[in-house]
């Protein structure tokens, strides 16, 4: 027993006489802990990044739905107004009404909805083009206001589409690129579909130049 006490005292004295050794052991343990925790911490950062991108995509898609809903609300007024001046366009007006309802009912993926929306666009475009054959309709104040609202709505739809597709691109890059693709695989983060639709109507260059002149005079 006396020998054990002497041995412990000798160890304590050795540690006291060699403080650098204790410091080295602690430093090594700290390095090992940091090395073990770093991948976990980096994984958490990547996970949070993927969550943020997913939320951005959802928010951007919500903006598209809002603008498309505004287009759906304008179309019945457009149909009623055109019908009063252009009864001969009955078949085309019926097609517009049919595809508007199809778009309202479509709850599919962005790619599927884009295909349905483009069908609506492809019947709206010839309808708006044929309006050029009806001077009285073109001179109607209500129609002119409605046309302006439709142009503004199409501008917002395209702006929302570009914003959404930008977020989808960032999300898909993270889902496919290493090492974030490992986290995406483990936690089931999927790539998102792009949303590609054509504008039903565009602001004419003459109108843009006129509006620009008005704004410059106001300034």
N, C-alpha and C positions, 0 to 999 in steps of 0.2 A: 504493500500500500504506500509505503514511504517512497518506494521507487517510482510509482505512478505519479505521485505529487511532484517529484523532482522532474519527471518527464514533461508534465504539463507546464511547469514553470519554465522549463527550457524552451518549449514551443512559444509560450507567451513572450519570453524574452527575445526569441528569434524574430517574431512578428514586430515587436517594438523596435528591434534594432534594424529591421528592413521594411520601412513603411512604403517604399517604392513598389515592393512586390504586391502589397495589398491594393495599392492604387492601380497597378497594371491589371489585376484580376477584375476589379470593378469596371475599369474602362473596357475590358474585353467583353464582360457581361452586357454592358450598355450597347456596344457595337452589335453583339449577337441579337439583342432584343430589337434594335432598330432595323437590322437586316431582315429579321423575321416579320416585323410589323409593316415594313414598307410596301410589299406587294398587296397586303390587305388594305392599307390606306389608299393606295393607288387604285385598287379595284373599287373602293367606295367612291372615289372621285369620278371614275368612268361610269359607274352606275348612276350617280346623280346627274352626270352630263346627259346620259341617255334618257333619263326621266324628264329633264328639262326640254330636250329636243322633241320628245313625244308630246309634251304639253303644248309646245309651240305649234306643232303640226295640228293638234286638235283645235287650238284657238284659231289658227289660220283657216282651217276648214269651216269653222263656225262663221267666220266672216264671209266666206263664199256663199254659204247657205242663206245668210241674211240678204246678200245682194241678189241672189237668184230668186228669192221670195219676192223681192221688190219688182223684179221683171215679171213674175207671174201675176202680180197685182195690176200691172200696167196693161198687160195683153188684152184682157176683156174690154177695157175702155178703147183700146186701139181697134179691136174688131168691130165694136159697136159704131165707132166713128166712121171707119172705112165703109162699113155696110150701108150707111146712109147715103154715100156718094157713089159707091162702086158695087152695085148689086151683082154685076157680072163676075165678080171675084168670089162668088159664094163658095165654090169648091176649095179654093185656096184658103179662105177664111175658116172653113171647116177643118182643114188640115192643121192650121195653126192652133185651133181650139183642141183638137185631138192630141197633138204632141205636147201642148201645155199641160193637159191633164196627165199624160204619161210621165212627164217630168215631175209633177207633184207626187205621183204614186211611186216613183222610183226611189227605193231606199237601199240600193246596192252600193257597191264599192265606188270610189271616185272614178275609176276607169269606166265602169258600167254606166254611171250617171253622166259622164262626159259624152258617151256615145249617144245617150238619149237626148241630152241637151243639144248636141250638134244636129240631130234630126229636127229639133225645133228651130234652130238657127237657119237650117237649109230651106225651111218653108217661110220663115220670116223675111229672109233676104229678098226673094222674088216679090213678095207682097209689097215690101217697102219700095222696091224698084218700080213696080207698076203704078205706084202712086203718082209718079211723074206724068202719067197720062191723064190725070184728073186735076186740072188747074183749080177748080173750085174747092176741092179737098185740100190742096196745098195752100190755099188762101184762108182756110178755116182757122180761126184763132185757137180754138180748142185743140185742133189737130197739131198746130205748130207747137203749142205748149207741151202736148203729149209727146211729140217727137223729140223735143229738147230733153224731157225727163228720161225718155228711153235712151237717148245718146249718153246722158250723164250716167245712167245705170249701167250701160255697157262699159263705159270707162271704168267704173268702180269694180265691175265684175272682173275685168282684165287685170286691174291693179291687185285685187284680192287673189286672183289666180297666180300671178307672178310671185306674190309674197308667200303663198302656200307652197308653190313648187320650190322656192328657195329653201324653205324649212325642210321640205321632203328630201331635197338633195343633201343637206347637212346631216339629216338623220340617217339616210342610207349610206353615206360615207362612213359614219361611225359604226353602223351595223356590220359593214363589210371589211373595214380596215383593222389590222392588228395593232394593239392588243385588245381594243374595245370590242372586237367581234367575239372574243371569248366571253366577255361579260354579257354581251347581247345573246349569245347562244345559251348561257346558263340560266338567264332570267327571261328568256323568250321575248326579246325585243325584235320585232320584225321590220323589214323594210316597208315603206309606205308607197302607195301608188301616186303617180303624177296626175294632174287634172288639166287636160288640154281641150279647150273649146275655142271656136271661132267667134268673133264678135258679130252680133246680129246686125248692127249698124255702126258706122264709124262717122266721126265728125268730119265733115267735108272740108277740104283746104280753104275754100272760099269763106266758109263760116269762121274758120280759125283766124284767117287774116282779118276779117271784119271785127271779130271780138278782140283781137290783139290791138287793132287800131283804136277801138273804143277804150280799152284799158289804158293805152298809152296817153290818150287825150285826158283821161281822168287823172293820171299821175301828174 
